[in-house]
């Protein structure tokens, strides 16, 4: 039995449900919009799913923070639903960390993505270069960092998604607010982005060309094409994924005009459906779950 836990409107989750159903794989889909109760290893949901976690051989997890979902926050029974969702979330997360099943990916292994500066050390240990970085709430420290490295970007230092932007050293109002919120900065690296999806020992890469600082910005008009990574770089991406304790990762690289490679992060829950190799990645994840 393969367990899928997440929100049906989430595109990667929906793609994996569809791909596995097309293969006829035995599935149990836990829809986060519905009430989920976990007692011991027994799971039941408001839409009729009945499951014993002891029967699960593999799991694909993409849960949202249930307490922030509209199905909970817009309900008249919000407080009770929040408590129930928190209990189910806690129970399923604990199970996912210790179950003998193959879990894509275990919550504890995914945690490093919540602290990008820490994860950067792990990336470097795997043999990949990380741009010089700084976490600070001190405007003077940022000024010294900018003087040393030139163009600098500000980016999310946690697992909360946000866009990357250039730092404007002349924006005194924003710099004045820095003391209230330590922030993650990094030397800007020119070049093209390469999104690498590692699935087990398989590697899929897409080169993304854009004039924008962050190609996810509306209007950036990114151009994608599949590419083959140099063999040694692909091996390091696989080693990084394994070293983080992950089965699947979305690794963000950038290659400079001079051919130098940098790594920004390894995402344990990659939104692979955005990229040109989505069909291949979905098939590879399905292979991993059914093997």
SERO-4910 file (N, C-alpha, C, O; in steps of 0.05 Angstrom, whole numbers):
BEGIN
 pado doro    nc1    nc2    nc3   cac1   cac2   cac3    cc1    cc2    cc3    oc1    oc2    oc3
  Unk    A     17    -24      0      0      0      0     18     25      0     37     27     15
  Unk    A     11     44    -17     26     69    -19      8     91     -7    -15     95    -15
  Unk    A     18    106     12      4    128     25     13    154     12     36    160      9
  Unk    A     -7    171      5     -2    198     -5    -17    217     13    -41    214     17
  Unk    A     -2    236     24    -14    255     44     -8    283     35     15    292     32
  Unk    A    -30    298     29    -26    326     21    -52    338     12    -74    329     20
  Unk    A    -50    359     -4    -73    374    -14    -77    369    -43    -59    373    -59
  Unk    A   -101    360    -52   -106    354    -80   -101    377   -100    -96    372   -123
  Unk    A   -103    402    -90    -98    424   -108    -68    430   -112    -61    445   -130
  Unk    A    -51    417    -97    -22    419   -100    -14    403   -125    -18    379   -125
  Unk    A     -2    416   -144      3    403   -170     22    379   -168     15    358   -180
  Unk    A     44    380   -154     60    356   -153     46    333   -139     48    310   -147
  Unk    A     30    339   -119     15    318   -105     -6    306   -124     -8    281   -126
  Unk    A    -20    323   -138    -41    313   -156    -28    296   -179    -39    276   -187
  Unk    A     -4    305   -188      9    290   -209     17    262   -200     15    243   -215
  Unk    A     27    260   -175     35    234   -165     11    216   -160     12    192   -165
  Unk    A    -11    227   -151    -36    211   -148    -44    200   -175    -50    176   -178
  Unk    A    -44    217   -196    -52    209   -222    -33    188   -234    -42    168   -245
  Unk    A     -7    193   -231     12    174   -243     10    147   -230     12    126   -244
  Unk    A      7    146   -204      5    120   -190    -21    106   -196    -21     81   -199
  Unk    A    -42    121   -199    -68    108   -206    -67     97   -234    -78     76   -239
  Unk    A    -54    111   -252    -51    101   -280    -36     74   -280    -40     58   -298
  Unk    A    -19     70   -261     -3     45   -260    -19     23   -245    -10      0   -244
  Unk    A    -41     31   -233    -57     11   -218    -45      5   -191    -51    -16   -179
  Unk    A    -28     23   -180    -16     18   -154    -37     20   -132    -55     37   -134
  Unk    A    -35      4   -111    -54      6    -89    -48     31    -72    -26     35    -62
  Unk    A    -68     49    -71    -63     75    -58    -82     81    -35   -105     70    -35
  Unk    A    -73     96    -16    -90    109      4    -83    138      3    -61    146     10
  Unk    A   -102    155     -5    -98    184     -8   -110    198     16   -135    197     19
  Unk    A    -94    212     32   -104    228     54   -106    257     45    -86    271     42
  Unk    A   -130    266     41   -136    293     33   -136    311     57   -153    308     75
  Unk    A   -118    331     58   -116    348     82   -140    365     87   -144    376    108
  Unk    A   -157    368     67   -181    385     70   -202    370     87   -221    382     98
  Unk    A   -199    344     90   -218    328    105   -208    322    133   -184    324    138
  Unk    A   -227    315    150   -219    307    177   -204    281    176   -212    262    164
  Unk    A   -180    281    190   -164    257    192   -160    250    221   -152    268    237
  Unk    A   -166    226    229   -161    217    256   -142    194    256   -144    175    240
  Unk    A   -122    194    274   -102    174    277   -103    163    305    -99    178    324
  Unk    A   -108    137    308   -108    124    334    -90     99    332    -97     80    318
  Unk    A    -67    101    345    -48     79    342    -38     79    313    -28     99    304
  Unk    A    -41     57    300    -34     55    271    -58     58    253    -55     56    228
  Unk    A    -81     61    265   -106     63    249   -112     92    241   -111    110    257
  Unk    A   -118     95    215   -125    122    204   -152    120    192   -159    102    177
  Unk    A   -168    140    197   -194    143    184   -198    172    177   -189    190    191
  Unk    A   -212    177    155   -216    204    145   -246    210    141   -262    191    140
  Unk    A   -252    235    139   -280    244    135   -291    236    108   -315    237    104
  Unk    A   -274    228     89   -284    220     63   -282    190     59   -282    180     36
  Unk    A   -280    175     81   -284    146     80   -259    129     78   -261    105     75
  Unk    A   -235    141     79   -211    125     77   -206    111    104   -208    124    125
  Unk    A   -201     85    103   -194     70    127   -167     56    121   -164     43    101
  Unk    A   -148     59    139   -121     51    133   -107     42    159   -110     54    180
  Unk    A    -91     21    157    -73     13    178    -45     20    169    -36      9    149
  Unk    A    -31     37    183     -5     46    175     15     23    174     36     25    160
  Unk    A      9      1    188     27    -22    187     27    -34    159     46    -49    152
  Unk    A      7    -29    142      6    -40    115     19    -22     94     21    -30     71
  Unk    A     29      1    103     41     20     84     70     12     77     86      9     96
  Unk    A     76      8     52    103      1     43    119     25     33    144     25     33
  Unk    A    105     47     25    118     71     15     99     94     19     74     91     20
  Unk    A    110    118     21     93    142     25    105    166     11    130    169      9
  Unk    A     88    183      0     95    208    -12     81    230      3     57    231      4
  Unk    A     97    248     15     86    268     33     90    296     22    112    304     15
  Unk    A     68    311     20     69    340     13     48    355     30     31    369     18
  Unk    A     49    352     56     28    365     72     33    395     75     55    404     77
  Unk    A     11    410     74     12    438     81      9    441    111      4    421    125
  Unk    A     14    465    122      7    470    150    -23    470    152    -36    489    144
  Unk    A    -35    449    163    -64    446    163    -78    468    177   -100    476    170
  Unk    A    -66    479    198    -79    501    213    -82    526    197    -96    545    205
  Unk    A    -68    528    174    -70    553    157    -86    548    132    -89    566    115
  Unk    A    -97    524    128   -112    519    104   -140    530    106   -152    532    128
  Unk    A   -151    538     83   -177    551     82   -199    533     94   -217    543    106
  Unk    A   -196    507     89   -216    488     99   -218    489    129   -239    482    141
  Unk    A   -197    497    142   -197    500    172   -203    529    180   -220    534    197
  Unk    A   -188    548    168   -190    576    178   -217    588    172   -225    607    186
  Unk    A   -231    579    151   -257    591    144   -281    576    156   -304    582    150
  Unk    A   -275    556    172   -296    540    184   -306    553    210   -291    564    225
  Unk    A   -332    550    215   -344    559    241   -332    543    264   -332    553    287
  Unk    A   -323    519    259   -311    502    280   -281    504    279   -267    484    283
  Unk    A   -270    527    273   -241    530    268   -224    520    291   -205    505    286
  Unk    A   -230    527    316   -214    518    338   -212    488    341   -191    477    344
  Unk    A   -236    475    339   -236    446    342   -222    433    318   -207    413    322
  Unk    A   -226    443    294   -213    432    271   -183    436    272   -168    418    264
  Unk    A   -174    459    282   -145    463    285   -133    443    304   -111    433    299
  Unk    A   -146    438    326   -136    418    345   -134    391    333   -114    376    336
  Unk    A   -155    383    319   -156    357    306   -134    354    285   -120    334    283
  Unk    A   -131    376    269   -111    375    248    -83    373    260    -66    359    249
  Unk    A    -78    388    282    -52    387    295    -46    359    306    -24    350    304
  Unk    A    -66    346    317    -62    319    328    -55    299    305    -37    283    308
  Unk    A    -71    301    283    -66    283    261    -38    288    248    -24    270    242
  Unk    A    -31    314    246     -6    322    234     17    311    251     37    300    240
  Unk    A     15    314    277     36    305    295     39    274    294     61    264    293
  Unk    A     16    260    293     18    231    292     29    221    266     46    203    266
  Unk    A     21    232    244     31    223    218     60    230    214     75    215    201
  Unk    A     68    254    224     96    262    222    114    243    238    135    235    228
  Unk    A    105    236    262    121    218    279    123    191    265    144    178    265
  Unk    A    101    181    254    101    155    240    121    157    216    136    139    212
  Unk    A    119    179    201    136    181    177    165    181    183    182    172    167
  Unk    A    173    191    207    201    191    214    212    164    222    236    159    221
  Unk    A    194    146    231    204    121    242    193     96    228    201     74    234
  Unk    A    176     99    209    164     76    195    184     61    179    203     72    168
  Unk    A    181     34    177    199     18    160    193     22    130    209     13    113
  Unk    A    172     36    124    165     42     96    186     61     83    200     75     98
  Unk    A    187     62     57    203     82     42    186    108     42    165    109     29
  Unk    A    196    129     55    182    154     57    196    175     41    219    181     45
  Unk    A    181    188     23    191    209      6    177    235     14    155    241      6
  Unk    A    191    251     31    216    246     46    210    247     76    190    259     84
  Unk    A    227    235     92    222    236    121    224    265    131    241    280    123
  Unk    A    205    273    149    205    300    159    232    309    171    241    332    167
  Unk    A    244    292    187    269    300    200    291    305    180    308    323    183
  Unk    A    292    289    158    312    293    137    307    318    122    325    329    110
  Unk    A    282    327    121    275    351    106    281    377    121    279    398    110
  Unk    A    288    374    147    289    398    164    312    417    156    309    441    161
  Unk    A    333    407    144    356    425    139    348    448    120    360    469    119
  Unk    A    327    443    103    318    464     84    306    487     99    302    509     87
  Unk    A    299    484    124    288    506    140    309    525    150    302    546    162
  Unk    A    334    519    146    356    537    155    377    537    133    396    520    133
  Unk    A    374    555    113    391    554     89    421    557     95    437    545     81
  Unk    A    428    573    115    456    577    121    468    551    131    490    544    124
  Unk    A    453    536    148    462    511    158    464    491    135    483    476    132
  Unk    A    443    490    118    443    471     96    467    477     77    478    459     64
  Unk    A    474    503     75    497    510     58    522    496     66    539    488     49
  Unk    A    526    492     92    550    478    102    549    448     93    570    437     85
  Unk    A    525    437     93    522    409     85    527    406     55    538    387     45
  Unk    A    518    426     40    522    426     11    552    428      4    562    413    -13
  Unk    A    567    445     18    595    447     14    610    421     22    629    413      8
  Unk    A    600    408     43    612    382     51    609    361     30    624    342     28
  Unk    A    588    364     13    583    345     -9    600    352    -34    597    338    -54
  Unk    A    616    373    -32    633    379    -55    622    399    -74    633    402    -96
  Unk    A    600    413    -67    589    434    -84    594    461    -73    594    465    -49
  Unk    A    600    480    -91    606    508    -82    581    523    -75    560    521    -89
  Unk    A    582    539    -54    560    556    -45    570    585    -46    592    590    -36
  Unk    A    555    604    -57    564    631    -57    568    642    -29    555    633    -10
  Unk    A    587    660    -25    591    672      2    564    683     12    549    696     -2
  Unk    A    559    677     38    532    683     49    535    696     76    556    695     89
  Unk    A    514    710     84    514    725    109    486    725    121    467    732    107
  Unk    A    483    718    146    458    722    161    464    743    182    481    740    199
  Unk    A    449    765    180    455    787    198    430    805    203    412    806    186
  Unk    A    431    819    225    411    840    231    426    866    234    414    886    244
  Unk    A    451    867    225    468    891    229    473    903    201    485    891    184
  Unk    A    463    928    198    466    941    172    496    947    165    503    946    142
  Unk    A    513    951    186    541    956    181    555    930    171    572    931    154
  Unk    A    546    907    182    557    882    173    549    877    144    565    867    128
  Unk    A    525    884    137    516    881    109    532    899     91    539    891     69
  Unk    A    537    924    100    553    943     83    581    932     78    591    934     56
  Unk    A    593    920     99    620    908     95    619    884     76    637    881     60
  Unk    A    598    868     79    595    845     61    591    854     32    603    842     14
  Unk    A    575    875     28    571    885      1    596    897    -11    602    894    -34
  Unk    A    612    911      6    637    923     -3    657    901    -12    672    905    -30
  Unk    A    655    878      1    674    856     -5    665    841    -30    682    832    -45
  Unk    A    639    838    -33    629    819    -54    615    833    -77    608    820    -97
  Unk    A    610    859    -76    596    873    -98    566    869    -96    554    873    -76
  Unk    A    554    861   -118    525    857   -120    517    834   -101    528    813   -101
  Unk    A    496    840    -85    486    821    -65    456    817    -68    442    836    -76
  Unk    A    447    793    -63    418    788    -63    408    782    -35    423    772    -18
  Unk    A    383    787    -30    369    779     -6    350    756    -14    337    757    -34
  Unk    A    349    736      3    334    712     -3    323    699     22    332    706     44
  Unk    A    303    682     20    293    669     44    314    651     57    327    635     44
  Unk    A    316    654     83    335    638     98    322    614    111    335    597    123
  Unk    A    295    612    108    280    590    120    267    574     98    273    578     74
  Unk    A    249    555    105    235    540     85    211    554     74    198    543     56
  Unk    A    205    578     83    182    593     73    190    605     46    210    619     43
  Unk    A    174    600     26    181    609     -1    178    639     -4    159    651      5
  Unk    A    198    651    -16    198    680    -23    217    684    -46    234    667    -52
  Unk    A    214    706    -60    230    712    -84    257    724    -76    259    737    -56
  Unk    A    276    719    -93    303    731    -90    303    758   -102    292    762   -124
  Unk    A    316    777    -89    317    805   -100    345    817    -95    359    809    -76
  Unk    A    352    835   -112    378    850   -108    375    868    -84    354    880    -79
  Unk    A    397    871    -69    398    890    -47    405    917    -57    424    921    -73
  Unk    A    390    937    -48    396    965    -55    409    978    -31    396    985    -12
  Unk    A    435    982    -32    450    994     -9    440   1022     -2    444   1031     20
  Unk    A    426   1035    -21    416   1062    -15    389   1063     -3    379   1085      3
  Unk    A    376   1040      1    349   1039     12    351   1040     42    350   1019     56
  Unk    A    354   1064     54    359   1067     82    335   1058     99    339   1048    121
  Unk    A    310   1062     89    287   1054    104    287   1023    109    282   1014    131
  Unk    A    293   1008     89    293    979     92    317    970    109    314    952    125
  Unk    A    340    983    105    363    976    121    359    981    150    369    967    168
  Unk    A    343   1003    156    338   1009    184    321    988    198    322    984    222
  Unk    A    305    974    182    288    952    193    303    926    197    292    907    208
  Unk    A    327    925    187    342    900    188    347    891    217    347    867    222
  Unk    A    350    910    236    356    902    264    333    886    276    338    871    295
  Unk    A    309    889    266    286    875    277    282    847    264    265    832    273
  Unk    A    298    841    243    294    816    229    320    807    216    325    814    193
  Unk    A    336    791    230    360    780    217    353    767    190    334    751    189
  Unk    A    369    772    170    362    765    143    385    752    129    408    755    136
  Unk    A    378    736    108    398    720     94    406    734     68    389    741     52
  Unk    A    432    739     65    443    752     42    464    734     29    476    717     42
  Unk    A    468    738      3    487    721    -12    498    737    -35    485    754    -47
  Unk    A    523    732    -41    535    745    -65    520    737    -90    514    713    -94
  Unk    A    514    756   -106    500    751   -132    518    736   -151    541    743   -154
  Unk    A    507    714   -163    522    698   -182    508    701   -209    485    693   -212
  Unk    A    522    712   -229    510    714   -256    510    687   -269    526    670   -263
  Unk    A    491    684   -288    491    659   -304    463    647   -306    443    661   -301
  Unk    A    462    622   -315    437    608   -319    431    589   -296    450    577   -285
  Unk    A    406    587   -289    398    568   -268    395    540   -281    388    537   -304
  Unk    A    402    520   -265    398    493   -273    384    479   -249    395    476   -228
  Unk    A    359    470   -254    344    455   -234    350    425   -238    345    414   -259
  Unk    A    359    413   -217    366    384   -218    347    370   -199    345    376   -175
  Unk    A    334    350   -210    317    332   -193    332    306   -190    338    292   -210
  Unk    A    338    299   -166    350    273   -160    328    255   -149    314    262   -129
  Unk    A    325    232   -161    305    212   -152    320    186   -148    326    172   -168
  Unk    A    326    178   -123    343    155   -118    370    160   -130    384    179   -121
  Unk    A    379    144   -149    405    148   -162    402    160   -190    421    160   -206
  Unk    A    378    169   -197    373    181   -223    373    211   -222    365    223   -202
  Unk    A    383    224   -243    387    253   -243    373    264   -268    378    255   -291
  Unk    A    357    285   -264    344    299   -286    351    329   -284    349    340   -262
  Unk    A    358    342   -305    367    369   -304    353    386   -325    350    378   -348
  Unk    A    345    411   -318    333    430   -336    348    456   -333    351    467   -311
  Unk    A    357    467   -355    370    493   -355    349    515   -359    332    512   -377
  Unk    A    349    535   -342    329    556   -343    344    583   -349    360    592   -333
  Unk    A    337    595   -371    350    620   -379    329    642   -376    307    641   -385
  Unk    A    338    664   -363    321    687   -358    338    711   -351    360    709   -341
  Unk    A    327    734   -358    341    759   -352    335    768   -323    348    786   -313
  Unk    A    315    756   -311    307    764   -284    326    753   -263    340    733   -267
  Unk    A    328    767   -240    344    757   -218    332    731   -208    347    712   -201
  Unk    A    306    729   -207    292    705   -198    272    697   -221    253    712   -225
  Unk    A    277    675   -234    260    668   -257    231    661   -250    215    659   -268
  Unk    A    226    659   -224    198    653   -215    181    679   -214    157    678   -209
  Unk    A    194    702   -218    180    728   -217    160    730   -240    167    723   -263
  Unk    A    136    740   -235    117    744   -257    129    761   -279    141    782   -274
  Unk    A    126    752   -304    136    767   -326    165    761   -333    177    772   -351
  Unk    A    178    742   -318    206    736   -323    210    722   -349    232    724   -361
  Unk    A    190    707   -359    192    694   -385    216    675   -387    232    677   -405
  Unk    A    218    656   -368    241    637   -369    239    618   -392    217    610   -401
  Unk    A    261    610   -403    263    590   -425    276    565   -414    298    567   -402
  Unk    A    263    543   -417    273    518   -406    282    498   -428    270    497   -449
  Unk    A    303    483   -421    311    461   -439    325    440   -422    340    446   -404
  Unk    A    320    415   -429    333    393   -414    362    392   -422    370    397   -444
  Unk    A    379    386   -402    408    384   -406    419    360   -391    405    349   -373
  Unk    A    443    352   -398    457    331   -384    479    345   -367    494    361   -377
  Unk    A    480    338   -342    501    349   -324    527    334   -329    528    311   -337
  Unk    A    550    348   -325    575    334   -324    574    311   -304    561    314   -283
  Unk    A    586    288   -310    583    264   -294    591    268   -265    577    259   -247
  Unk    A    613    283   -261    622    287   -233    602    304   -217    598    300   -194
  Unk    A    590    324   -231    570    341   -218    545    326   -211    534    329   -189
  Unk    A    536    309   -230    512    292   -224    517    274   -200    500    271   -184
  Unk    A    541    263   -199    548    245   -176    547    260   -150    539    249   -130
  Unk    A    557    285   -150    556    301   -126    528    308   -117    522    309    -94
  Unk    A    510    312   -137    482    318   -130    469    293   -117    454    296    -98
  Unk    A    475    270   -128    465    245   -116    476    242    -88    462    234    -69
  Unk    A    502    247    -85    515    244    -58    503    264    -38    499    257    -15
  Unk    A    497    288    -47    485    308    -30    457    298    -21    451    300      3
  Unk    A    441    289    -39    415    279    -33    416    256    -12    401    257      7
  Unk    A    433    237    -17    436    215      2    447    225     29    438    216     50
  Unk    A    466    243     28    477    254     53    457    268     70    459    268     95
  Unk    A    437    280     57    416    294     72    394    274     82    376    282     96
  Unk    A    397    249     74    377    229     82    352    230     65    331    221     74
  Unk    A    354    240     41    330    243     23    330    222      1    352    213     -7
  Unk    A    307    215     -8    304    198    -32    300    215    -56    309    208    -78
  Unk    A    288    239    -53    282    257    -75    290    285    -66    285    294    -44
  Unk    A    302    300    -85    309    328    -79    308    345   -104    313    335   -126
  Unk    A    302    370   -101    304    390   -122    327    408   -116    325    425    -98
  Unk    A    349    405   -131    374    420   -125    376    443   -144    375    440   -168
  Unk    A    380    467   -133    382    491   -149    411    498   -153    426    505   -134
  Unk    A    420    497   -178    447    504   -186    447    529   -204    426    536   -215
  Unk    A    470    541   -206    474    562   -226    501    559   -238    521    555   -224
  Unk    A    502    561   -265    528    559   -279    534    587   -290    518    599   -304
  Unk    A    558    596   -284    566    623   -293    575    622   -322    579    601   -333
  Unk    A    578    646   -335    587    646   -363    615    633   -366    622    625   -388
  Unk    A    631    632   -344    657    620   -345    657    590   -339    677    577   -339
  Unk    A    632    579   -335    630    550   -330    634    542   -302    638    518   -296
  Unk    A    632    561   -283    635    554   -255    607    548   -244    587    561   -250
  Unk    A    605    527   -227    579    517   -217    577    525   -187    595    522   -171
  Unk    A    552    534   -180    546    540   -152    519    526   -145    502    522   -163
  Unk    A    516    520   -120    491    507   -110    479    526    -90    492    535    -71
  Unk    A    453    530    -92    438    548    -74    424    532    -52    424    540    -29
  Unk    A    411    510    -59    396    495    -39    388    467    -50    390    462    -74
  Unk    A    379    450    -31    368    424    -38    340    423    -26    337    421     -1
  Unk    A    320    424    -43    292    425    -34    282    396    -30    282    380    -49
  Unk    A    272    389     -6    263    362     -1    234    357    -11    225    334    -11
  Unk    A    220    378    -19    193    374    -30    191    391    -56    176    410    -56
  Unk    A    205    383    -76    207    400   -100    181    401   -116    167    381   -120
  Unk    A    174    425   -125    151    429   -142    159    423   -171    161    441   -187
  Unk    A    163    398   -177    175    389   -202    157    394   -226    167    395   -249
  Unk    A    131    398   -222    112    401   -244    117    427   -260    107    430   -282
  Unk    A    132    446   -249    138    471   -262    158    467   -285    159    483   -303
  Unk    A    173    445   -284    196    442   -302    191    424   -326    172    408   -326
  Unk    A    209    426   -346    205    413   -371    207    382   -369    198    368   -386
  Unk    A    219    373   -347    223    344   -344    202    332   -325    207    310   -314
  Unk    A    180    345   -321    160    337   -301    151    308   -305    148    293   -286
  Unk    A    146    300   -330    136    273   -335    157    252   -327    150    232   -314
  Unk    A    182    257   -333    203    238   -326    207    237   -296    211    215   -285
  Unk    A    205    260   -282    209    260   -253    186    245   -240    190    229   -221
  Unk    A    161    250   -249    138    236   -237    141    206   -241    135    191   -222
  Unk    A    149    198   -264    152    169   -269    174    157   -252    171    135   -242
  Unk    A    196    172   -248    218    162   -231    209    159   -202    216    140   -188
  Unk    A    194    179   -192    184    178   -164    165    155   -161    166    140   -141
  Unk    A    148    150   -181    130    128   -181    145    101   -180    138     83   -166
  Unk    A    167    100   -196    184     76   -196    194     71   -167    195     48   -158
  Unk    A    203     93   -155    215     91   -128    194     81   -108    201     65    -90
  Unk    A    170     91   -110    149     84    -91    139     55    -95    130     42    -75
  Unk    A    139     46   -119    128     20   -125    148     -3   -125    141    -26   -125
  Unk    A    174      5   -124    195    -15   -126    196    -32   -100    212    -51    -98
***
